[in-house]
Amino acid sequence: PVLVSAGADNAIKTWLFDQPDGTPRLLRWRSGHSDPPTRVRFYGSNPTLILSAGLDRAFRSFCTTKDEQNCELSQGHIAKKAKKLRTAEVALKLPPVLDFA
């Protein structure tokens, strides 16, 4: 069995339960969220793809087998745009991603 965890360290960890005594071992560790993830799920029937979202307003896709398949969808830096539009950064920020289907 495989377990995916997220915690206050803002990391997504994949644990594999393959030890003779039943204890898990850390299989993969993914960082990237700047705030703790609020939702972590496997995607579809593919057991190697993990989706995560969090209070940092980012939506991420992690592959448990290939780092080059990792992807982030976020608003990015908005300081320049706010300055250009002469508005506060907070007015341009999207809300945090709390859930996804």
Buried (B, 14 or more C-beta within 10 A) or exposed (E): EBEBEBEEEBBBBBBBEEEEEEEBEEBBEBEBBEEBBBBBBBEEEEEBBBBBBBBBBBBBBBBBEEEEEEEEEBEEEBEEEBEEEEEEEEEEEEEEBEEEE
